[in-house]
Amino acid sequence: MDALDFPPFDYRVRKINGRARIFDRCRGRYVALTPEEWVRQHLVHFLADHLGYPWQLVSVEQEIEVHGLRRRFDVVCHDRRGRPYLIVECKAPDAPLSPATFEQAFGYNRSVAARHVAITNGRVHLRGEIAGDALRVLPGFPPYAGDE
């Protein structure tokens, strides 16, 4: 798999029915090891191991409704009161991040209502904030502040 701009972490990979799968601690099971999943796993380990996000408050690939359609967000982290704090849209390492990527993340956030919205392809990490009618883009991810 591609090198990413995240610290390394200990991971478990198995072949199941001839396909590589990686253990997802959030879901408690092995999942298909796709390029996007490689990014997602690095992200959740980085958030928990380096930014202090509690594992038990991280949700991965859960279904939501967006404009009457069923969608799945990549990662949502909650504060200690159970409110969404951060939503992240993950892309494969070779996928460029674009305004459309932010539109997708903010679209999902209409249903989730997280305080912070971020996007990553494992090499570039951006978060966006709406200021009036403008999108302000910032680097990286917010540190965990679970009692906000």
C-alpha positions as CSV (number, residue, x, y, z in Angstrom):
1,M,0.0,0.0,0.0
2,D,1.0,3.6,-0.5
3,A,3.0,5.6,2.0
4,L,0.9,8.2,3.7
5,D,1.4,11.3,5.8
6,F,0.5,9.6,9.0
7,P,2.7,8.0,11.7
8,P,2.9,4.2,11.3
9,F,0.7,2.0,13.5
10,D,0.5,-1.7,14.2
11,Y,-2.1,-3.3,12.0
12,R,-3.3,-6.8,11.3
13,V,-3.9,-8.0,7.7
14,R,-5.3,-11.3,6.6
15,K,-6.2,-13.0,3.4
16,I,-9.8,-14.1,3.5
17,N,-11.3,-15.8,0.5
18,G,-8.2,-14.7,-1.5
19,R,-8.7,-11.0,-0.6
20,A,-6.6,-8.8,1.7
21,R,-8.5,-7.6,4.7
22,I,-7.4,-5.3,7.6
23,F,-8.7,-5.4,11.1
24,D,-10.8,-2.3,11.9
25,R,-10.8,-1.7,15.6
26,C,-13.8,0.6,15.4
27,R,-16.0,-2.0,13.7
28,G,-14.4,-4.9,15.5
29,R,-13.9,-7.0,12.4
30,Y,-11.7,-7.4,9.3
31,V,-12.8,-5.3,6.3
32,A,-11.6,-5.2,2.7
33,L,-8.2,-3.5,2.3
34,T,-8.9,-1.0,-0.4
35,P,-6.8,2.2,-0.9
36,E,-9.5,4.2,0.8
37,E,-9.6,1.8,3.7
38,W,-5.8,2.1,4.1
39,V,-6.3,5.9,4.5
40,R,-9.3,5.5,6.9
41,Q,-7.4,3.1,9.1
42,H,-4.4,5.4,9.3
43,L,-6.7,8.3,10.1
44,V,-8.5,6.7,13.0
45,H,-5.3,5.4,14.5
46,F,-3.8,8.9,14.2
47,L,-6.8,10.6,15.8
48,A,-6.9,8.1,18.7
49,D,-3.2,7.6,19.2
50,H,-1.9,11.1,18.6
51,L,-4.7,13.6,19.0
52,G,-6.5,12.0,22.0
53,Y,-9.8,11.0,20.4
54,P,-11.4,8.2,22.5
55,W,-11.7,5.0,20.5
56,Q,-15.2,4.3,21.8
57,L,-16.4,7.7,20.4
58,V,-15.2,7.1,16.8
59,S,-17.7,5.8,14.3
60,V,-16.7,4.4,10.9
61,E,-18.8,3.9,7.8
62,Q,-22.3,4.3,9.2
63,E,-25.3,4.9,7.1
64,I,-27.0,8.3,7.1
65,E,-29.7,9.9,5.1
66,V,-28.8,12.8,2.9
67,H,-31.6,14.5,0.9
68,G,-33.6,11.4,1.1
69,L,-30.8,9.1,-0.1
70,R,-28.9,6.5,1.9
71,R,-25.2,7.4,2.2
72,R,-22.3,6.3,4.4
73,F,-19.9,8.7,6.1
74,D,-16.3,7.6,6.5
75,V,-15.4,8.8,10.0
76,V,-17.4,10.7,12.7
77,C,-15.9,11.4,16.1
78,H,-18.1,12.4,19.0
79,D,-17.6,14.5,22.1
80,R,-18.1,13.1,25.5
81,R,-21.7,14.0,25.5
82,G,-22.3,12.0,22.3
83,R,-22.6,14.9,19.9
84,P,-20.7,14.8,16.6
85,Y,-17.5,16.7,16.9
86,L,-15.6,15.9,13.6
87,I,-16.6,14.3,10.3
88,V,-14.0,13.3,7.9
89,E,-14.3,12.2,4.2
90,C,-11.5,9.9,3.2
91,K,-10.3,9.4,-0.4
92,A,-7.7,7.0,-1.9
93,P,-4.1,8.3,-1.9
94,D,-4.1,8.9,-5.6
95,A,-7.5,10.8,-5.5
96,P,-7.0,14.6,-5.6
97,L,-8.9,16.6,-3.0
98,S,-11.1,19.2,-4.6
99,P,-14.0,21.6,-3.8
100,A,-16.3,18.6,-4.7
101,T,-14.7,16.6,-1.9
102,F,-15.5,19.4,0.5
103,E,-19.0,19.6,-0.9
104,Q,-19.5,15.9,-0.3
105,A,-18.2,16.2,3.3
106,F,-20.4,19.3,4.0
107,G,-23.4,17.5,2.4
108,Y,-23.0,14.6,4.8
109,N,-22.5,17.1,7.6
110,R,-26.0,18.5,7.0
111,S,-27.3,15.2,8.5
112,V,-24.5,14.7,11.1
113,A,-24.0,18.3,12.3
114,A,-20.4,17.9,13.5
115,R,-18.5,21.0,14.6
116,H,-15.5,20.3,12.3
117,V,-15.5,19.0,8.8
118,A,-12.3,17.5,7.2
119,I,-11.1,15.7,4.1
120,T,-8.0,13.6,3.5
121,N,-6.4,11.4,0.9
122,G,-3.7,10.3,3.4
123,R,-1.2,12.7,2.0
124,V,-3.1,16.0,2.3
125,H,-5.4,16.8,5.2
126,L,-7.7,19.8,5.2
127,R,-10.5,21.0,7.3
128,G,-13.1,23.5,6.3
129,E,-15.1,26.1,8.2
130,I,-17.9,28.1,6.9
131,A,-17.5,31.8,7.6
132,G,-20.5,33.7,6.3
133,D,-20.8,32.7,2.6
134,A,-17.1,31.7,2.3
135,L,-15.3,28.4,3.0
136,R,-12.1,28.9,5.0
137,V,-9.7,26.0,4.5
138,L,-7.2,25.1,7.3
139,P,-4.6,22.4,7.4
140,G,-4.8,19.2,9.5
141,F,-7.3,18.0,12.1
142,P,-8.5,19.7,15.2
143,P,-7.2,18.3,18.5
144,Y,-9.8,16.5,20.5
145,A,-11.8,18.8,22.8
146,G,-14.5,16.4,23.9
147,D,-16.3,18.7,26.2
148,E,-17.0,21.6,23.8
